[in-house]
Amino acid sequence: MTVMGLLAAIRARVAARGMTFTELAHASGVQPGNLRRMLTSTTASPRLGSVMRLLPPLHCRIGPAGASTAVELAAFLEDRRRSSALPWEQLLGPAGSHAGKVAARLGTDPELMSMEMVMRLADALHIEFELIDDAKALPTDERSTKRRARATRRGATTPEAAPALSL
């Protein structure tokens, strides 16, 4: 997936949730105009932190990492790089001369990394990012309602449906 593909997936998620860009901006702490430019510009080059802030209000994460923060995604990429035994210079190819800078940024302040660089790292590591639903994001009452509905379909009784005992 490219940066534009990820931003398109976020736009689709906004529409699927019935949200407006303004609502997403307020929920994620981003200025509405900045969000609109980030999601509609074909030349957008957002920072990783800016994109990751949009995920919790949309109830999603970046898969396959399962990351909802820049730090989690950076740790996932670093783990994959280490398990592949690839040095930064080889991983980054022509941009390898800046490998030390990229490695330092990834380790100390991944929110400031450009999404373009994050996507290059993912591509070099043969990782395809996608938006995945965040099961943790469901409100507690919604999760328990789904469990009750499943249990009821199987013939089990829920605590609310069990007869009261009199002593």
C-alpha positions as CSV (number, residue, x, y, z in Angstrom):
1,M,0.0,0.0,0.0
2,T,1.2,3.5,-0.8
3,V,0.7,6.6,1.4
4,M,-2.1,7.6,-0.9
5,G,-3.6,4.2,-0.6
6,L,-3.5,4.4,3.2
7,L,-5.1,7.8,3.1
8,A,-7.8,6.6,0.7
9,A,-8.5,3.7,3.1
10,I,-8.8,6.3,6.0
11,R,-11.2,8.4,3.8
12,A,-13.3,5.3,3.1
13,R,-13.3,4.4,6.9
14,V,-14.5,8.0,7.6
15,A,-17.4,7.6,5.2
16,A,-18.2,4.1,6.5
17,R,-18.4,5.4,10.0
18,G,-20.7,8.2,8.9
19,M,-18.3,10.8,10.1
20,T,-17.3,14.1,8.5
21,F,-13.7,15.3,8.3
22,T,-14.5,17.9,10.8
23,E,-15.8,15.4,13.3
24,L,-12.7,13.2,12.8
25,A,-10.5,16.3,13.2
26,H,-12.1,17.2,16.5
27,A,-12.0,13.6,17.8
28,S,-8.3,13.2,16.9
29,G,-7.1,16.7,17.9
30,V,-6.1,17.8,14.4
31,Q,-7.0,21.1,12.8
32,P,-9.9,20.5,10.4
33,G,-8.2,22.3,7.5
34,N,-5.0,20.3,8.0
35,L,-6.9,17.1,8.1
36,R,-8.8,18.0,4.9
37,R,-5.5,18.8,3.1
38,M,-3.9,15.6,4.3
39,L,-6.7,13.4,3.2
40,T,-7.6,15.1,-0.1
41,S,-4.2,16.3,-1.4
42,T,-2.4,14.2,-4.0
43,T,0.9,15.6,-2.8
44,A,0.3,15.0,0.9
45,S,3.3,13.8,2.9
46,P,2.0,13.6,6.4
47,R,4.0,12.5,9.4
48,L,3.4,9.1,11.0
49,G,2.1,10.7,14.2
50,S,-0.5,12.7,12.3
51,V,-1.9,9.6,10.6
52,M,-1.8,7.5,13.7
53,R,-3.8,10.0,15.6
54,L,-6.7,9.4,13.2
55,L,-7.0,5.7,14.0
56,P,-8.6,5.6,17.5
57,P,-11.7,7.7,16.5
58,L,-12.1,5.4,13.5
59,H,-11.8,2.3,15.7
60,C,-9.0,0.8,13.6
61,R,-5.3,0.0,13.7
62,I,-2.5,-0.6,11.2
63,G,-2.2,-4.2,10.4
64,P,-0.4,-6.6,10.3
65,A,1.4,-4.8,13.2
66,G,-1.8,-4.2,15.1
67,A,-0.4,-0.7,15.9
68,S,-2.5,2.2,17.0
69,T,0.5,4.5,17.9
70,A,3.6,5.6,16.0
71,V,5.8,4.0,18.7
72,E,4.0,0.6,18.2
73,L,4.4,0.7,14.5
74,A,8.1,1.8,14.7
75,A,8.8,-1.1,17.1
76,F,7.1,-3.5,14.7
77,L,9.2,-2.3,11.8
78,E,12.4,-2.5,13.9
79,D,11.6,-6.0,15.0
80,R,11.0,-7.1,11.4
81,R,14.2,-5.4,10.3
82,R,16.2,-7.2,13.0
83,S,14.6,-10.6,12.3
84,S,15.5,-10.1,8.6
85,A,19.1,-9.3,9.6
86,L,19.1,-6.4,7.2
87,P,21.4,-3.4,7.9
88,W,19.7,0.0,7.6
89,E,21.9,0.9,4.6
90,Q,20.8,-2.1,2.6
91,L,17.1,-1.7,3.7
92,L,17.0,1.9,2.5
93,G,18.8,1.5,-0.8
94,P,19.6,4.8,-2.4
95,A,18.6,6.7,0.7
96,G,21.0,4.5,2.7
97,S,23.4,7.4,3.3
98,H,20.7,8.8,5.7
99,A,20.3,5.4,7.4
100,G,21.7,6.6,10.7
101,K,19.3,9.5,10.8
102,V,16.3,7.3,9.9
103,A,17.2,4.7,12.5
104,A,17.6,7.4,15.2
105,R,14.3,9.0,14.3
106,L,12.5,5.6,14.3
107,G,13.9,4.9,17.7
108,T,13.5,8.2,19.5
109,D,10.6,10.1,17.9
110,P,8.8,8.0,15.3
111,E,5.8,10.4,15.2
112,L,8.0,12.8,13.2
113,M,8.9,10.3,10.5
114,S,7.4,11.0,7.1
115,M,4.8,8.4,6.0
116,E,6.7,8.2,2.8
117,M,9.7,6.8,4.6
118,V,7.6,4.5,6.8
119,M,6.0,3.1,3.6
120,R,9.5,2.6,2.0
121,L,10.6,0.7,5.1
122,A,7.5,-1.5,5.0
123,D,7.9,-2.1,1.3
124,A,11.6,-3.0,1.8
125,L,10.6,-5.4,4.5
126,H,7.8,-6.9,2.3
127,I,5.1,-5.7,4.6
128,E,1.7,-4.7,3.3
129,F,-0.1,-2.3,5.6
130,E,-3.9,-2.3,5.9
131,L,-6.5,-0.8,8.2
132,I,-7.9,-3.4,10.6
133,D,-10.8,-3.1,13.0
134,D,-9.8,-2.4,16.6
135,A,-11.8,-4.9,18.8
136,K,-10.7,-2.9,21.9
137,A,-12.5,0.2,20.5
138,L,-16.0,-1.2,21.0
139,P,-17.7,0.3,24.0
140,T,-18.0,-2.1,26.8
141,D,-21.8,-2.2,26.7
142,E,-21.7,-2.9,22.9
143,R,-19.3,-5.9,23.4
144,S,-21.4,-7.4,26.2
145,T,-24.6,-6.9,24.1
146,K,-22.9,-8.9,21.2
147,R,-21.9,-11.6,23.7
148,R,-25.4,-11.9,25.1
149,A,-26.9,-12.1,21.6
150,R,-24.5,-14.9,20.7
151,A,-25.1,-16.8,23.9
152,T,-28.9,-16.4,23.5
153,R,-28.7,-17.8,19.9
154,R,-26.9,-20.9,21.3
155,G,-29.7,-21.5,23.8
156,A,-27.8,-20.2,26.9
157,T,-29.4,-17.8,29.3
158,T,-27.9,-14.5,30.1
159,P,-27.9,-13.2,33.7
160,E,-30.7,-10.8,32.8
161,A,-32.8,-13.6,31.5
162,A,-32.2,-16.1,34.4
163,P,-35.1,-16.4,36.8
164,A,-34.7,-14.7,40.1
165,L,-34.2,-17.0,43.0
166,S,-36.2,-16.3,46.1
167,L,-34.8,-17.3,49.5
